[in-house]
Amino acid sequence: MASNQSPVKPWAGRFAGETHAFVEEFTQSVSFDRRLYRQDIQGSIAHVRMLAHCGVLPEDDAGRIVKGLESILSDIEADRFQWRVELEDVHMNIESALAERIGDVGKKLHTARSRNDQVATDLRLYLRDAMDELRALLLTLLQSLCALAEREAETIMPGVTHMQTAQPVTFGHHLLAWCAMLQRDEQRLLDCRRRTNVLPLGAAALAGTGFPIDREYAARLLGFDRVAENSLDAVSDRDFAVEFCGAAALIMMHLSRFAEELVLWSSPQYCFIELDEAWCTGSSIMPQKKNPDVAELLRGKTGRVYGDLMALLTLMKGQPLAYNRDNQEDKEALFDAVDTVRNCLRACCGMLPGLRVQREAMVAAAARGQGTATDLADYLVGRGVPFRDAHAIVGRVVQFAIGAGKDLSELNIEELRRFSGRIESDVFARLTLQGSVAARDHVGGTAPRQVRLAAQRLREYLRQALAQEISE
């Protein structure tokens, strides 16, 4: 355990006086960047092994440093480590503790390294791990949605535009639209991970180092794909964090749209679904209430991640090269985005298995609003009527049906033929909800057969994605 003696700041040699207590508090980041401890120690171990590999440090010294760092890691994870605000950040807390434990050998750890390339490395390691975790949650959610889509491949519901009944669709098809969104999100994380997985270590403060280091060796130890080519950019680049927050904002936008529909569908006005009680809450005054609060919070938390993205964009917009202390402010926004997306994905993964579909209510809603009007127009086109003429004819039929208080499928052949002599009795097969969805039997269509085929393709994609995740 670190001693209680007042620590010496690593840069104290330049200063004759003491740092003001307010400045110590104002400039510290250890209260939030301590969560990088595992990545910081991981990067330090790789760095010291690289120094030994290159002959910059004796092997014995490197071995003692590694053991010391491993002991610090154990103490942190056992909550036995004393964090000190006056040491500013996670890096100097760990380095100071190392010197206290193993003596002057510990002071050699920072050879050929700066906190500038150190923190850039820590952040990339952290974000790489976070994206792997978020991607795994996305794949889990996609699996659940895919299974539900297959189960509801024939369940008919109203498809809407402008919140008005448009055409009947299958619930399975609707769920696969959510899957398409989340699949893009998963792919964006993979893309962002590739650009994140670049090693800044070796750039030192901004110009590189005069020691004979082997950056590629360090990259292999840490699992990076390549090293950053320009030392100035390596220490000052936060594009990867901004890009992640952009991807995170899109994930949250999609989850918010998903949540909005859950809120609507679970209301008495819709009754399309019922959410499990474990994922709802009640009212302090109205005994009958079963509120979809988890889904509502998914919508609300979306704004947090949008704010995180804007915070990082604003942070970076005016910075000259190379590193500036402004970049200390990157972490809280990044950490918040990671935490928020993680918790929201967990919430979705938890809610979905208990979702109960009210099929009768969905079908009844689809039967309202003249949803098969387009099918009647398509039928007339098939009989040689130009589409615009068919559109006008069906518009008049709809007016008549509304006035008669009937759905199009409830009109008899005589009523329909008032508007076009080309209508025959076979039209009724097209005017039913089942006939309407079955007619959309092409790739991307809502027909039950296409829903099942699309779900099979998604299952194969998920199988390959999960196999790739395991191999990594």
C-alpha positions as a Python dict, from the first residue, in 0.01 Angstrom:
ca = {
    (1, 'M'): (0, 0, 0),
    (2, 'A'): (120, 351, -78),
    (3, 'S'): (256, 547, 217),
    (4, 'N'): (87, 851, 369),
    (5, 'Q'): (387, 1079, 310),
    (6, 'S'): (330, 1383, 91),
    (7, 'P'): (420, 1276, -264),
    (8, 'V'): (661, 1467, -482),
    (9, 'K'): (515, 1583, -812),
    (10, 'P'): (702, 1446, -1114),
    (11, 'W'): (752, 1796, -1252),
    (12, 'A'): (841, 1964, -918),
    (13, 'G'): (1205, 2031, -1012),
    (14, 'R'): (1105, 2331, -1223),
    (15, 'F'): (909, 2499, -942),
    (16, 'A'): (1033, 2667, -626),
    (17, 'G'): (697, 2704, -454),
    (18, 'E'): (395, 2491, -366),
    (19, 'T'): (97, 2445, -594),
    (20, 'H'): (-214, 2624, -473),
    (21, 'A'): (-465, 2383, -322),
    (22, 'F'): (-738, 2505, -559),
    (23, 'V'): (-513, 2444, -860),
    (24, 'E'): (-447, 2089, -741),
    (25, 'E'): (-820, 2026, -721),
    (26, 'F'): (-899, 2213, -1043),
    (27, 'T'): (-640, 2033, -1253),
    (28, 'Q'): (-676, 1683, -1111),
    (29, 'S'): (-839, 1411, -1318),
    (30, 'V'): (-778, 1109, -1097),
    (31, 'S'): (-1133, 1131, -961),
    (32, 'F'): (-1257, 1012, -1300),
    (33, 'D'): (-960, 880, -1498),
    (34, 'R'): (-877, 620, -1234),
    (35, 'R'): (-1108, 388, -1425),
    (36, 'L'): (-822, 361, -1678),
    (37, 'Y'): (-601, 186, -1421),
    (38, 'R'): (-612, -153, -1592),
    (39, 'Q'): (-527, -11, -1933),
    (40, 'D'): (-259, 214, -1781),
    (41, 'I'): (-86, -80, -1616),
    (42, 'Q'): (-131, -295, -1927),
    (43, 'G'): (34, -24, -2139),
    (44, 'S'): (314, 29, -1885),
    (45, 'I'): (398, -341, -1873),
    (46, 'A'): (416, -355, -2252),
    (47, 'H'): (629, -39, -2254),
    (48, 'V'): (883, -168, -2004),
    (49, 'R'): (906, -505, -2177),
    (50, 'M'): (971, -321, -2502),
    (51, 'L'): (1246, -118, -2333),
    (52, 'A'): (1408, -439, -2210),
    (53, 'H'): (1368, -598, -2553),
    (54, 'C'): (1554, -301, -2705),
    (55, 'G'): (1827, -299, -2439),
    (56, 'V'): (1721, 37, -2297),
    (57, 'L'): (1647, -125, -1960),
    (58, 'P'): (1817, -427, -1800),
    (59, 'E'): (1599, -736, -1789),
    (60, 'D'): (1621, -751, -1409),
    (61, 'D'): (1493, -395, -1377),
    (62, 'A'): (1211, -465, -1619),
    (63, 'G'): (1113, -776, -1424),
    (64, 'R'): (1098, -585, -1096),
    (65, 'I'): (888, -310, -1256),
    (66, 'V'): (644, -560, -1402),
    (67, 'K'): (601, -737, -1067),
    (68, 'G'): (552, -403, -895),
    (69, 'L'): (286, -300, -1145),
    (70, 'E'): (109, -633, -1106),
    (71, 'S'): (100, -587, -729),
    (72, 'I'): (-49, -240, -774),
    (73, 'L'): (-312, -385, -1007),
    (74, 'S'): (-404, -643, -741),
    (75, 'D'): (-436, -374, -475),
    (76, 'I'): (-652, -151, -693),
    (77, 'E'): (-887, -436, -776),
    (78, 'A'): (-905, -529, -408),
    (79, 'D'): (-981, -164, -321),
    (80, 'R'): (-662, -134, -117),
    (81, 'F'): (-498, 140, -322),
    (82, 'Q'): (-482, 498, -199),
    (83, 'W'): (-556, 749, -476),
    (84, 'R'): (-404, 1096, -428),
    (85, 'V'): (-550, 1411, -581),
    (86, 'E'): (-217, 1593, -551),
    (87, 'L'): (-67, 1345, -801),
    (88, 'E'): (-318, 1467, -1058),
    (89, 'D'): (-403, 1158, -1257),
    (90, 'V'): (-412, 781, -1278),
    (91, 'H'): (-69, 770, -1444),
    (92, 'M'): (125, 953, -1175),
    (93, 'N'): (-60, 779, -894),
    (94, 'I'): (50, 443, -1026),
    (95, 'E'): (404, 552, -1110),
    (96, 'S'): (452, 714, -769),
    (97, 'A'): (323, 403, -594),
    (98, 'L'): (562, 191, -800),
    (99, 'A'): (863, 396, -689),
    (100, 'E'): (751, 370, -327),
    (101, 'R'): (728, -9, -356),
    (102, 'I'): (1042, -97, -551),
    (103, 'G'): (1261, 211, -508),
    (104, 'D'): (1454, 399, -774),
    (105, 'V'): (1407, 121, -1027),
    (106, 'G'): (1042, 225, -1045),
    (107, 'K'): (1147, 570, -1162),
    (108, 'K'): (1283, 415, -1481),
    (109, 'L'): (934, 320, -1601),
    (110, 'H'): (878, 655, -1770),
    (111, 'T'): (1191, 628, -1985),
    (112, 'A'): (1115, 713, -2351),
    (113, 'R'): (756, 796, -2267),
    (114, 'S'): (536, 1098, -2189),
    (115, 'R'): (199, 1120, -2026),
    (116, 'N'): (85, 1250, -2365),
    (117, 'D'): (140, 925, -2552),
    (118, 'Q'): (60, 728, -2238),
    (119, 'V'): (-293, 864, -2197),
    (120, 'A'): (-359, 839, -2570),
    (121, 'T'): (-265, 470, -2548),
    (122, 'D'): (-477, 415, -2237),
    (123, 'L'): (-781, 571, -2400),
    (124, 'R'): (-748, 359, -2712),
    (125, 'L'): (-711, 44, -2505),
    (126, 'Y'): (-1013, 142, -2294),
    (127, 'L'): (-1231, 229, -2591),
    (128, 'R'): (-1129, -87, -2777),
    (129, 'D'): (-1247, -295, -2479),
    (130, 'A'): (-1564, -89, -2445),
    (131, 'M'): (-1655, -128, -2812),
    (132, 'D'): (-1605, -504, -2788),
    (133, 'E'): (-1846, -514, -2495),
    (134, 'L'): (-2103, -294, -2667),
    (135, 'R'): (-2077, -496, -2987),
    (136, 'A'): (-2144, -815, -2788),
    (137, 'L'): (-2457, -655, -2639),
    (138, 'L'): (-2574, -546, -2984),
    (139, 'L'): (-2530, -901, -3113),
    (140, 'T'): (-2727, -1038, -2817),
    (141, 'L'): (-3008, -792, -2881),
    (142, 'L'): (-3006, -880, -3251),
    (143, 'Q'): (-3037, -1249, -3168),
    (144, 'S'): (-3344, -1185, -2954),
    (145, 'L'): (-3505, -963, -3216),
    (146, 'C'): (-3435, -1213, -3491),
    (147, 'A'): (-3599, -1495, -3294),
    (148, 'L'): (-3903, -1277, -3222),
    (149, 'A'): (-3928, -1174, -3588),
    (150, 'E'): (-3938, -1539, -3698),
    (151, 'R'): (-4203, -1614, -3439),
    (152, 'E'): (-4418, -1321, -3558),
    (153, 'A'): (-4357, -1369, -3931),
    (154, 'E'): (-4731, -1398, -4001),
    (155, 'T'): (-4862, -1153, -3741),
    (156, 'I'): (-5028, -864, -3926),
    (157, 'M'): (-5013, -508, -3797),
    (158, 'P'): (-5074, -167, -3952),
    (159, 'G'): (-4778, -14, -4128),
    (160, 'V'): (-4793, 362, -4086),
    (161, 'T'): (-4652, 677, -4242),
    (162, 'H'): (-4723, 1020, -4090),
    (163, 'M'): (-4873, 816, -3801),
    (164, 'Q'): (-5162, 725, -4035),
    (165, 'T'): (-5251, 376, -4155),
    (166, 'A'): (-5061, 316, -4478),
    (167, 'Q'): (-5043, -54, -4565),
    (168, 'P'): (-5055, -376, -4366),
    (169, 'V'): (-4719, -528, -4274),
    (170, 'T'): (-4612, -820, -4064),
    (171, 'F'): (-4480, -762, -3713),
    (172, 'G'): (-4183, -981, -3801),
    (173, 'H'): (-4101, -744, -4087),
    (174, 'H'): (-4124, -446, -3853),
    (175, 'L'): (-3887, -611, -3606),
    (176, 'L'): (-3639, -681, -3884),
    (177, 'A'): (-3636, -307, -3958),
    (178, 'W'): (-3504, -258, -3604),
    (179, 'C'): (-3251, -531, -3675),
    (180, 'A'): (-3131, -346, -3985),
    (181, 'M'): (-3064, -37, -3771),
    (182, 'L'): (-2876, -229, -3504),
    (183, 'Q'): (-2679, -424, -3763),
    (184, 'R'): (-2549, -95, -3905),
    (185, 'D'): (-2461, 11, -3551),
    (186, 'E'): (-2261, -307, -3499),
    (187, 'Q'): (-2077, -251, -3826),
    (188, 'R'): (-2000, 110, -3731),
    (189, 'L'): (-1840, -11, -3408),
    (190, 'L'): (-1623, -250, -3606),
    (191, 'D'): (-1517, 33, -3837),
    (192, 'C'): (-1444, 264, -3546),
    (193, 'R'): (-1250, -10, -3369),
    (194, 'R'): (-1016, -44, -3667),
    (195, 'R'): (-929, 324, -3654),
    (196, 'T'): (-899, 315, -3275),
    (197, 'N'): (-664, 17, -3277),
    (198, 'V'): (-355, 226, -3363),
    (199, 'L'): (-70, 262, -3113),
    (200, 'P'): (39, 617, -3013),
    (201, 'L'): (301, 493, -2763),
    (202, 'G'): (648, 599, -2872),
    (203, 'A'): (541, 945, -2980),
    (204, 'A'): (645, 1063, -2633),
    (205, 'A'): (553, 1427, -2567),
    (206, 'L'): (512, 1522, -2933),
    (207, 'A'): (832, 1460, -3130),
    (208, 'G'): (919, 1098, -3058),
    (209, 'T'): (1215, 986, -2845),
    (210, 'G'): (1589, 961, -2886),
    (211, 'F'): (1598, 614, -2731),
    (212, 'P'): (1623, 312, -2964),
    (213, 'I'): (1268, 185, -2916),
    (214, 'D'): (1069, -72, -3113),
    (215, 'R'): (714, 56, -3148),
    (216, 'E'): (597, -237, -3358),
    (217, 'Y'): (706, -474, -3080),
    (218, 'A'): (498, -278, -2828),
    (219, 'A'): (205, -279, -3071),
    (220, 'R'): (219, -659, -3094),
    (221, 'L'): (229, -692, -2716),
    (222, 'L'): (-82, -477, -2682),
    (223, 'G'): (-272, -618, -2980),
    (224, 'F'): (-268, -302, -3191),
    (225, 'D'): (-293, -339, -3567),
    (226, 'R'): (-29, -75, -3640),
    (227, 'V'): (152, 225, -3495),
    (228, 'A'): (59, 590, -3540),
    (229, 'E'): (273, 733, -3820),
    (230, 'N'): (302, 1093, -3701),
    (231, 'S'): (409, 1177, -3346),
    (232, 'L'): (232, 1515, -3339),
    (233, 'D'): (-97, 1361, -3446),
    (234, 'A'): (-49, 1057, -3222),
    (235, 'V'): (-58, 1256, -2899),
    (236, 'S'): (-322, 1511, -2999),
    (237, 'D'): (-567, 1298, -3199),
    (238, 'R'): (-905, 1230, -3041),
    (239, 'D'): (-1087, 1152, -3365),
    (240, 'F'): (-1139, 797, -3247),
    (241, 'A'): (-1326, 920, -2937),
    (242, 'V'): (-1537, 1162, -3141),
    (243, 'E'): (-1611, 892, -3395),
    (244, 'F'): (-1716, 653, -3122),
    (245, 'C'): (-1948, 912, -2969),
    (246, 'G'): (-2099, 961, -3315),
    (247, 'A'): (-2159, 588, -3343),
    (248, 'A'): (-2293, 586, -2988),
    (249, 'A'): (-2534, 870, -3072),
    (250, 'L'): (-2668, 669, -3365),
    (251, 'I'): (-2713, 362, -3144),
    (252, 'M'): (-2908, 573, -2898),
    (253, 'M'): (-3118, 728, -3176),
    (254, 'H'): (-3217, 379, -3285),
    (255, 'L'): (-3286, 259, -2931),
    (256, 'S'): (-3494, 572, -2874),
    (257, 'R'): (-3707, 500, -3181),
    (258, 'F'): (-3743, 143, -3060),
    (259, 'A'): (-3842, 270, -2713),
    (260, 'E'): (-4091, 520, -2857),
    (261, 'E'): (-4278, 240, -3030),
    (262, 'L'): (-4274, 26, -2715),
    (263, 'V'): (-4427, 316, -2522),
    (264, 'L'): (-4698, 369, -2783),
    (265, 'W'): (-4773, 3, -2838),
    (266, 'S'): (-4802, -77, -2467),
    (267, 'S'): (-5057, 203, -2412),
    (268, 'P'): (-5432, 126, -2382),
    (269, 'Q'): (-5486, 320, -2704),
    (270, 'Y'): (-5285, 57, -2893),
    (271, 'C'): (-5260, -260, -2680),
    (272, 'F'): (-5024, -413, -2937),
    (273, 'I'): (-4784, -545, -2674),
    (274, 'E'): (-4756, -596, -2302),
    (275, 'L'): (-4430, -536, -2120),
    (276, 'D'): (-4322, -758, -1835),
    (277, 'E'): (-4394, -609, -1492),
    (278, 'A'): (-4028, -645, -1396),
    (279, 'W'): (-3946, -379, -1657),
    (280, 'C'): (-4220, -132, -1562),
    (281, 'T'): (-4300, 85, -1261),
    (282, 'G'): (-4615, 223, -1101),
    (283, 'S'): (-4757, 555, -992),
    (284, 'S'): (-4741, 704, -645),
    (285, 'I'): (-5099, 830, -677),
    (286, 'M'): (-5279, 630, -949),
    (287, 'P'): (-5308, 264, -844),
    (288, 'Q'): (-5394, 136, -1192),
    (289, 'K'): (-5078, 258, -1364),
    (290, 'K'): (-4816, 31, -1521),
    (291, 'N'): (-4569, 276, -1671),
    (292, 'P'): (-4308, 188, -1938),
    (293, 'D'): (-4048, 391, -1749),
    (294, 'V'): (-3748, 193, -1874),
    (295, 'A'): (-3844, 262, -2235),
    (296, 'E'): (-3908, 627, -2154),
    (297, 'L'): (-3565, 659, -1994),
    (298, 'L'): (-3411, 508, -2306),
    (299, 'R'): (-3554, 802, -2497),
    (300, 'G'): (-3438, 1049, -2235),
    (301, 'K'): (-3084, 920, -2206),
    (302, 'T'): (-3035, 964, -2579),
    (303, 'G'): (-2989, 1335, -2516),
    (304, 'R'): (-2696, 1265, -2283),
    (305, 'V'): (-2502, 1088, -2556),
    (306, 'Y'): (-2582, 1361, -2808),
    (307, 'G'): (-2438, 1604, -2552),
    (308, 'D'): (-2126, 1391, -2509),
    (309, 'L'): (-2067, 1402, -2885),
    (310, 'M'): (-2110, 1778, -2896),
    (311, 'A'): (-1879, 1820, -2596),
    (312, 'L'): (-1597, 1635, -2770),
    (313, 'L'): (-1644, 1816, -3099),
    (314, 'T'): (-1635, 2148, -2918),
    (315, 'L'): (-1334, 2043, -2711),
    (316, 'M'): (-1127, 1965, -3019),
    (317, 'K'): (-1231, 2240, -3258),
    (318, 'G'): (-983, 2509, -3152),
    (319, 'Q'): (-677, 2315, -3040),
    (320, 'P'): (-342, 2380, -3208),
    (321, 'L'): (-98, 2092, -3237),
    (322, 'A'): (10, 1913, -3033),
    (323, 'Y'): (-122, 1803, -2691),
    (324, 'N'): (-309, 2056, -2476),
    (325, 'R'): (-447, 2016, -2126),
    (326, 'D'): (-794, 2073, -2273),
    (327, 'N'): (-784, 1706, -2365),
    (328, 'Q'): (-821, 1612, -2001),
    (329, 'E'): (-1186, 1701, -2059),
    (330, 'D'): (-1232, 1425, -2316),
    (331, 'K'): (-1270, 1148, -2061),
    (332, 'E'): (-1587, 1230, -1874),
    (333, 'A'): (-1785, 1271, -2196),
    (334, 'L'): (-1638, 952, -2341),
    (335, 'F'): (-1695, 753, -2022),
    (336, 'D'): (-2052, 880, -1997),
    (337, 'A'): (-2127, 780, -2355),
    (338, 'V'): (-1989, 431, -2297),
    (339, 'D'): (-2177, 386, -1969),
    (340, 'T'): (-2505, 519, -2106),
    (341, 'V'): (-2504, 306, -2420),
    (342, 'R'): (-2401, -2, -2221),
    (343, 'N'): (-2685, 40, -1972),
    (344, 'C'): (-2942, 113, -2241),
    (345, 'L'): (-2844, -194, -2441),
    (346, 'R'): (-2866, -403, -2125),
    (347, 'A'): (-3213, -261, -2064),
    (348, 'C'): (-3326, -356, -2415),
    (349, 'C'): (-3179, -704, -2383),
    (350, 'G'): (-3365, -743, -2053),
    (351, 'M'): (-3702, -611, -2172),
    (352, 'L'): (-3733, -804, -2494),
    (353, 'P'): (-3771, -1165, -2369),
    (354, 'G'): (-4075, -1071, -2158),
    (355, 'L'): (-4253, -881, -2436),
    (356, 'R'): (-4595, -1032, -2508),
    (357, 'V'): (-4753, -967, -2848),
    (358, 'Q'): (-5128, -895, -2862),
    (359, 'R'): (-5187, -1031, -3212),
    (360, 'E'): (-5564, -975, -3220),
    (361, 'A'): (-5525, -606, -3139),
    (362, 'M'): (-5264, -567, -3412),
    (363, 'V'): (-5482, -730, -3676),
    (364, 'A'): (-5787, -530, -3568),
    (365, 'A'): (-5588, -206, -3600),
    (366, 'A'): (-5460, -310, -3944),
    (367, 'A'): (-5818, -360, -4058),
    (368, 'R'): (-5894, 7, -3989),
    (369, 'G'): (-5793, 290, -4217),
    (370, 'Q'): (-5842, 137, -4565),
    (371, 'G'): (-5490, -7, -4561),
    (372, 'T'): (-5539, -216, -4877),
    (373, 'A'): (-5616, 83, -5100),
    (374, 'T'): (-5279, 57, -5271),
    (375, 'D'): (-5348, -309, -5342),
    (376, 'L'): (-5669, -211, -5522),
    (377, 'A'): (-5476, 43, -5727),
    (378, 'D'): (-5212, -219, -5813),
    (379, 'Y'): (-5493, -458, -5913),
    (380, 'L'): (-5629, -201, -6158),
    (381, 'V'): (-5281, -142, -6299),
    (382, 'G'): (-5261, -515, -6360),
    (383, 'R'): (-5585, -480, -6558),
    (384, 'G'): (-5432, -218, -6785),
    (385, 'V'): (-5531, 102, -6605),
    (386, 'P'): (-5246, 362, -6587),
    (387, 'F'): (-5133, 402, -6227),
    (388, 'R'): (-5234, 768, -6194),
    (389, 'D'): (-5582, 686, -6321),
    (390, 'A'): (-5599, 387, -6088),
    (391, 'H'): (-5493, 610, -5798),
    (392, 'A'): (-5778, 850, -5871),
    (393, 'I'): (-6032, 569, -5905),
    (394, 'V'): (-5933, 415, -5573),
    (395, 'G'): (-5945, 755, -5405),
    (396, 'R'): (-6313, 776, -5501),
    (397, 'V'): (-6372, 418, -5382),
    (398, 'V'): (-6218, 508, -5046),
    (399, 'Q'): (-6445, 812, -5014),
    (400, 'F'): (-6746, 590, -5080),
    (401, 'A'): (-6632, 323, -4831),
    (402, 'I'): (-6575, 580, -4557),
    (403, 'G'): (-6919, 726, -4619),
    (404, 'A'): (-7068, 377, -4600),
    (405, 'G'): (-6877, 296, -4281),
    (406, 'K'): (-6706, 1, -4446),
    (407, 'D'): (-6356, -123, -4514),
    (408, 'L'): (-6262, -177, -4878),
    (409, 'S'): (-6269, -553, -4826),
    (410, 'E'): (-6633, -523, -4707),
    (411, 'L'): (-6760, -364, -5029),
    (412, 'N'): (-6941, -600, -5264),
    (413, 'I'): (-6857, -643, -5630),
    (414, 'E'): (-7143, -424, -5748),
    (415, 'E'): (-7027, -137, -5529),
    (416, 'L'): (-6671, -170, -5655),
    (417, 'R'): (-6773, -191, -6022),
    (418, 'R'): (-6947, 147, -5994),
    (419, 'F'): (-6599, 295, -6013),
    (420, 'S'): (-6437, 68, -6271),
    (421, 'G'): (-6574, -203, -6495),
    (422, 'R'): (-6236, -373, -6492),
    (423, 'I'): (-6285, -493, -6137),
    (424, 'E'): (-6376, -863, -6113),
    (425, 'S'): (-6452, -1090, -5821),
    (426, 'D'): (-6089, -1200, -5795),
    (427, 'V'): (-6014, -857, -5646),
    (428, 'F'): (-6116, -972, -5299),
    (429, 'A'): (-5807, -1191, -5267),
    (430, 'R'): (-5603, -870, -5295),
    (431, 'L'): (-5813, -669, -5050),
    (432, 'T'): (-5765, -894, -4748),
    (433, 'L'): (-5485, -818, -4504),
    (434, 'Q'): (-5332, -1161, -4565),
    (435, 'G'): (-5347, -1116, -4941),
    (436, 'S'): (-5189, -773, -4916),
    (437, 'V'): (-4883, -885, -4719),
    (438, 'A'): (-4846, -1207, -4919),
    (439, 'A'): (-4827, -1004, -5241),
    (440, 'R'): (-4506, -833, -5121),
    (441, 'D'): (-4309, -1152, -5182),
    (442, 'H'): (-3970, -1015, -5285),
    (443, 'V'): (-3641, -938, -5110),
    (444, 'G'): (-3711, -665, -4857),
    (445, 'G'): (-4087, -722, -4871),
    (446, 'T'): (-4321, -789, -4581),
    (447, 'A'): (-4451, -1130, -4696),
    (448, 'P'): (-4414, -1398, -4427),
    (449, 'R'): (-4194, -1607, -4655),
    (450, 'Q'): (-3958, -1314, -4706),
    (451, 'V'): (-3952, -1242, -4332),
    (452, 'R'): (-3837, -1596, -4263),
    (453, 'L'): (-3574, -1581, -4537),
    (454, 'A'): (-3446, -1246, -4406),
    (455, 'A'): (-3431, -1387, -4054),
    (456, 'Q'): (-3229, -1683, -4183),
    (457, 'R'): (-2981, -1446, -4348),
    (458, 'L'): (-2955, -1244, -4029),
    (459, 'R'): (-2899, -1562, -3825),
    (460, 'E'): (-2611, -1656, -4053),
    (461, 'Y'): (-2464, -1307, -4022),
    (462, 'L'): (-2488, -1332, -3643),
    (463, 'R'): (-2329, -1677, -3644),
    (464, 'Q'): (-2029, -1541, -3833),
    (465, 'A'): (-2012, -1226, -3619),
    (466, 'L'): (-2016, -1427, -3297),
    (467, 'A'): (-1752, -1664, -3431),
    (468, 'Q'): (-1534, -1363, -3514),
    (469, 'E'): (-1591, -1225, -3162),
    (470, 'I'): (-1479, -1554, -3005),
    (471, 'S'): (-1167, -1576, -3223),
    (472, 'E'): (-1063, -1223, -3124),
}
